[in-house]
Amino acid sequence: MKSLNYYIKKMLRMTSMVIFKNSGETKQREIMNEIFELLYKENVAYDINGYPKAPPSFRIWGGGTVEPEDVNALLPWIDWAYGESKANL
């Protein structure tokens, strides 16, 4: 299994948000929805799905109230959820 980083082609940086766009999958929206559901069930992340009209993506708040360590702690969870979602689809 390849890591999530392999499939993320582009990361857009803003002053208050980090957006990861998943561009390497054929069932992008289904995989992303499964990842969101798994992270929610594990009490890891809430409301990190991209905007409804945007391509499937993660939308992670990265403003001044967020510690970089918290974002770093989230990344292995996203990788885990990606692996689980691929196994389930």
Secondary structure, DSSP 8 states (H G I E B T S, - for coil): ---HHHHEEEEEE-SSEEEEEE-S-SSHHHHHHHHHHHHHHTTS-SS-B--TTS-SEEEEE-STTS-HHHHHHHHHHHHHHHHHHHHH-
